[in-house]
């Protein structure tokens, strides 16, 4: 009887020890810095924004080298003219495309993508892999190029830069005072010309192979109450900014992020990894982190997609992205473009 009690006691003790050991392993796995307090779950290689699913229900050729996709899903949220979405491609690449459809049509989005043979692969993947019936993932729309109230709107666009402007023209309607200057390499390469032709002489089309580059001198006469909107290559936007009179607001939407200026060197402590790296003046924080942690995910490298968004534990950040909200910037940064304002940052990585 006593022997049985001792055996039962040993079994109970062994079971309790096993449970304690398993609990310890679990806690260490959840917090590598244990017994320090566990940090919050880090943003590690993914955007915190929810992912939407949609189907390519229509695909057409909008111009030479430009594919026009219609995406459908009952879960697609409402959007406003000027908005864009992050498209999560099957390869894992993330690319941003302006919505060019009608915001009044619920459950559908439209994008147009020009194939860039010398690009980073995203547009080629859209053209080669997204046929009708393909399932896609995307993130909810964001609008960094909203249509603001004005007495008169002047639009200057180049090539595929027409995409965010189309919904603006529809929103303004026939009674509004607006004009559009639309440039491109050739008529065959310029999407949506038939739709724009319905607006008559409000739209001026300037194919470079017929008329050379657009003359922007007309912008000098823009008066009070005028708002100028420009989307296109960097040289076009720089020329529009230079031509517009002082005091006339110029709203810009870039194809890619502006090249980030280099900064002074700083150090990054990767708290979870127990590693500190030095970021040189001419390199990104992402490059430095990947020397220590080669599997750190990234995609656009231009501050657009959020793939390299990480939580900042200590230190002020020089934010250079075009993605994060003011609230997100209080706790996170994008490693591909942003830097330390001082000499040191601590990341939850």
Protein Blocks (a to p, Z undefined) as FASTA:
>chain_A
ZZmmmmmmmmmmmmmmmmmmmmmmmmmmmmmmbcbdcdddddehiafbdcdddddfbdcd
fbghiacdddddfklccddehiacddddfkopacddddfbdfklghiacddddddfklno
lmmmmmmmmcghiacdddddddfbbccddfbdcdddehjlmmmmmmmmmmnommbccddd
dddfblklmghklmmmmnommbccddfklnopadfklmmmpcehiacdddddfklmmmmm
mmpcghiacddddfbdcddddddddddddfknopacdddfkbcfklmmmmmmmmlccfko
nopnommgccdfbdcdddfbfkbcfklmmmgccfklgccfblbdcddZZ
